[in-house]
């Protein structure tokens, strides 16, 4: 185990900034939906947001999959 404490990601990390903006935009896209669909999709986004704290690359892939499914889902338009 390392004795150097982890200080977290750099604040100027462009990949994390892009991920944060895409998560924000996804939340904005889900917000106007009817309550049942909105609640389900917001829970999904919160899981991705929580994952981003530990593994930004995996969170990015999950968000991409979410957005692809969101665009194709007929029940959320």
matplotlib code that plots the C-alpha trace (Angstrom):
import matplotlib.pyplot as plt

x = [0.0, 1.3, 2.0, 1.3, -2.3, -4.4, -5.5, -8.1, -8.1, -6.7, -9.3, -8.2, -8.7, -10.5, -11.9, -13.6, -14.9, -16.4, -17.9, -19.4, -20.9, -22.4, -23.9, -25.4, -26.8, -28.3, -30.0, -31.4, -32.7, -34.5, -36.0, -39.0, -40.1, -43.3, -42.7, -42.4, -39.9, -38.0, -37.6, -36.2, -33.8, -32.6, -31.8, -29.8, -27.9, -27.2, -25.6, -23.4, -22.6, -21.6, -19.5, -17.6, -16.2, -14.3, -13.8, -14.3, -13.5, -16.2, -18.7, -18.0, -18.7, -21.9, -23.1, -22.5, -24.6, -27.3, -27.4, -27.6, -30.5, -32.2, -32.2, -33.7, -36.3, -39.8, -41.3, -39.3, -40.0]
y = [0.0, 3.5, 6.0, 8.9, 10.1, 10.3, 13.8, 13.0, 14.1, 17.3, 20.1, 21.0, 17.5, 18.0, 14.4, 14.9, 18.3, 16.8, 14.0, 16.5, 18.6, 15.5, 14.3, 17.8, 17.8, 14.3, 15.4, 18.4, 16.2, 13.9, 16.7, 17.5, 13.9, 12.5, 11.4, 7.6, 7.7, 10.7, 8.9, 5.8, 7.6, 10.0, 7.0, 5.6, 8.9, 9.1, 5.6, 6.8, 10.0, 8.0, 5.7, 8.7, 9.4, 6.1, 5.3, 8.1, 6.0, 3.4, 6.2, 7.7, 4.5, 3.9, 7.5, 6.9, 3.7, 5.5, 8.4, 6.0, 4.1, 7.3, 8.5, 5.2, 4.8, 5.4, 5.8, 8.8, 11.3]
z = [0.0, -0.9, 1.9, -0.5, 0.0, -3.1, -3.8, -6.4, -10.0, -11.2, -11.4, -14.9, -16.3, -19.7, -19.7, -16.3, -17.4, -20.5, -18.5, -16.0, -18.7, -20.5, -17.2, -16.6, -20.2, -19.7, -16.5, -18.3, -21.1, -18.7, -16.5, -18.7, -19.1, -17.5, -13.8, -14.2, -17.0, -15.4, -12.1, -13.6, -15.9, -13.1, -10.9, -13.7, -14.1, -10.4, -10.5, -13.4, -11.5, -8.4, -10.6, -12.0, -8.5, -8.7, -12.4, -14.8, -17.9, -17.0, -16.2, -19.6, -21.3, -19.3, -20.0, -23.8, -23.6, -21.6, -24.1, -27.0, -25.3, -24.3, -28.0, -29.2, -26.4, -27.7, -24.2, -23.2, -26.0]

ax = plt.figure().add_subplot(projection="3d")
ax.plot(x, y, z, "-o")
ax.set_aspect("equal")
plt.show()
